[in-house]
Amino acid sequence: MRLRGGHAICAILALACYRAPTLDVGPVPVGVTVDARLRYYDISAASVAEINRAIARLGPRDQGRAWGATTTWHLGWTYQTTRVGLDGCQARHALVRVRTEVTFPRWTPTAEPDSAMLVWWQQFSAGLAEHERGHAVLAVQAAGTLAREIEDQQAICGQLGMQVSAVAQKRILAVTRQQEEYDFTTRHGATQIRAARQLQEP
């Protein structure tokens, strides 16, 4: 499992037999736009063991293995320039675009599930969604930081683009490390799933 002032982006994760939880990336910083996307993969199963096998077979792959869900993210940026002095340029009105895509399981029971099984799936999905939300939030927060870092960068006009690119690549590297640390501390979402579940597997 990997990833605008006053606004929030919500993606609805449709769950069999349940009201869907939401994936809320929180307030979007000034100078940032967000394109939050959701992609499902379908699994058919009648038990927890079958769900786990289906995820291992059909789940999104990263780092050489399948996961229950993943979040990918991409940052892009634009800015305007203002002349400063004889040969200088300054970056102004920086805009950072964030694209996130969550790949999430959609379960279709192959037999009538009992109430314990339905509750297990709801809580498993809620924990999984919370973990992926964390990845998306980190990407959005990094975009806000990058927008502030780009704003008012100054250099000789022919060198401003390279300077801004260097600033952006440094920020991307920093948030990539944050994403890895987040996966490590949450055990790729296992701690969030356990906190949401609070019941034995049926």
N, C-alpha and C positions, 0 to 999 in steps of 0.2 A: 504494500500500500504506500503509495508514494506520498497532484500536488494531487469615494465620491460623496462628497459631503451631504449628510442627511439622508442617504439612500441605503437600501439593503437589497441584495440580490437573493432570491429564493428559487431553488429548483425543487420540484416536487418529485419525490421518489415513490412511485406507485408500488404498493405491496399487496399481495394476494390477501383478500379477506380483511384488510385493515385500512384505516385512514392513514394516508401517507405522512411520514415525517418530513420535515423540511431541511434543506441544506442552505443555511444562511451564512453568507460570507461577511456579514456585519456592515458597518458604515463604510462607504467607499470614499477614500481620501480625495481632496481637491486635486485636480489635474490628472485624474484616473478615470478610465472607462472600463467596464467589465463585460465580457461576453462569457456567460456561464452556461455550459452545455451539459446535457445528461444523455448517456447512452446505456441501454440495457443489454444484458445477455440473459437469455431465458434458460431456466433449469426446471426439470420435471423430476419430482421425487416424492416419496411417501414417508420418509424418516430422516432423522438428523444424519445418520450414516450415509444415506443416499444423497442428501444435500451436500455433504462434505465431498463425496466422490464426484458429484457433478461439478462442483466448484474447481476441484483439482483438474478435471478434464476440460472444462469450458471457461474457467475464469480468466481474466486478463493476465497476460504474462509480463513479468518484469524481473530483471536480475536472474533469469534462467528458471523461474518457477511461476506457478499460477497463484493469484491472490483472490480473495473474496471480492475486492473492489480496488480500483486505482483512481488516482487523480493526476492528470497531466496538466501542465501550465506553460504558458509562453508569455513573455513580455516584449512588447514593441514600443518604440518611442518616436515622437516627432517634436520639433520645436521651431520657433521662428528666430531670426537673428536681427540684431540691431548693431549698427556701426558704433564703435567706441574709439575715439581718437583717429589717427591717420590710417592705421592698418589693422585695427583690432575689431573683433566681433564679440557680441554677448548673446547667449542663449536666452530667449524669453518665451513665455507662454508654453512651457513644456507640457506635453500630453503623453501619458503612458497608457498603453492599451494592454489589458490582461485578458488572456483567453484561458479558461479552465474547462476541462472535460472530465467528468466523473463517469466511470464505467461501473455499473452497479447491477447486482443480480435481481432477477424477477422470477419469483417462484410460482410454479403451477403444480399443486398437489396432484399426484396420480391416484390417490385414494383419499377418502374423506378423513381429514385430520381431526384428532381430538383437540380439546381445548388447551391441553398442556403444550401440544405441538404448535398450535397457533400462537400461543403466548411466547414460546421459545423463539419462533421466527420473528415476531414483532420486536422482541428485545434484542435479538441478534442483529436485526436490520438497523435498529435505532443506534446501537453501539457502533456499527460499521459506518453509518451515515455521519455520526459525530466525528469519527476519525477522519473521514474524507473531508468534512467541513474544515477541520483544522489545517489540512494541506492547502485548501483554497484560500483560507484566511491569511496564511503566511504569504502566499503569492500576492494577494491584494495589498497587504501591508508593505511588502517590498516595493510594489509599484508606487505607492505613495512616497516612500523614502526616495526612490529613484527620481520621481518628478521634482522633489525638492532639491535633490542633488544636481540635477541638470539645470534648473532655473538659475540664471545669472552666472553660469560658467563663462569665462572669458579667455580668449586666446587670439593669436594672429588668425585672421579670417580663414586662411587656408589650412589651419591646424585645428580649428574648433571641432570639426566633425570627429577627428581622431580622438580628441580629448574627451568629448561626450561619450564616444563608444567605449573608451577605457573606463570611464566612470560607470557606465551601464554594465560592462562585463564584470567589474568588481562587485557590483550589487547582486548580479545574477549568481556569481560564485558564492557570495555570502548567504543568499536565501537557499541555494542548493544545499549548503551545509546545514542550515536550519532545518530543512525538510528531512535530511538524514538523521539529525539528532532527535527530531520529533518522532520518527519511526522507531528509533532505538529506545527512547524513554517510554513510549506507549506499547512497545513490543508489536509494532505494526498494527496497532488497533486492538490487540488482545485485552489490554487493561480497560479500554472503553467498552468493549463488548461485555466483559465480565461485570463491570459496574452496572451496565444497563440490564443485564439478564437477571441475576439474582434468583435463579432457580436451576434445579438439576435438569440435565437433558432427559427428555421422556424416553 
